[in-house]
Amino acid sequence: MELRDIEIFLVLAEELHFGRSAERLTVSQARVSQAIRKQERRIGAALFERTSRTVRLTSVGRQLRDDLQPVYAGLHESLERARLAARGVTGRLRVGMMPFNVVDMHPYWREFRSRYPQWELEIRQLAYVDPFGRLRDDDMDVLVTWLPVEEPDLTVGPVLCTEPRILAVAADHELAQRTSARLEMFADFQHVVAPGMPDYWEDSYLPFHTPQGRPIERGRPVTNAEDLINQVGMGEIVHCFPSHVTRHWGMPNIRWIPVTDLAALSFALVWRTEAENELIGALANMVRELGALRF
């Protein structure tokens, strides 16, 4: 099996969506389908169950994914270390972002690169799929995410920013002309949630109940920003965000409404305690020195 075909299989096994996999791999959907069909012919069994609405791994597909993931990761890391060594780079720090304000945080990234030119800094915007798991799987070194994080194997570092909350609604939504919103209103409308969130962490972002005890209903899971904001724009859902999204999503079909009684959201560095190293420590110390961003 060629290395590129292995990569295509593993990405599809994660995304379970041909279109998103093709976009992530920067290839056509036809190329993804062709690679999967070739692998299935070679193995002699289906790797995915496909319908018009869903893509699922078969039992054979799950076994192949579990066998290939560590092999591919090890090979990829070996090639990457050789590439970095050829450029005189002695280390790489991978930072995964849950918030959207990568640009707002450029002062941190510029300062890190200026102080430590011997280290490569890689910033990734993450999908909403089990980010703690990706830390634990060594897919990234540091996560920027909202607090609280109460995981016994993870260390919470310094706060990068704290922001008030806003409600996103479609321009023709019944709430669109309001100048403010309250949490109690949330129970009257459909919301969404990402899969794989610990309950306490999900509740800190979007409470399960209003102050009067009414349930805040969740619809189908959403795993990426494009689906989320498109559902808002179509009027299918409303969604609560930290306020920085207004600086990055200038969309005429969306209205942003301040939420007056929902606590501000703080974003901090988080990493796996046993994986802490010189690079992670340097980033954390630098953020403490520079202080949290103010907007």
Helices and strands as residue ranges (DSSP letters): H 3-15, H 18-25, H 29-43, E 48-50, E 55-57, H 59-86, E 91-97, H 106-115, E 119-125, H 131-136, E 142-146, E 154-163, E 165-170, G 183-188, H 199-205, H 225-233, E 239-242, G 243-247, E 254-258, E 265-272, G 273-275, H 278-290
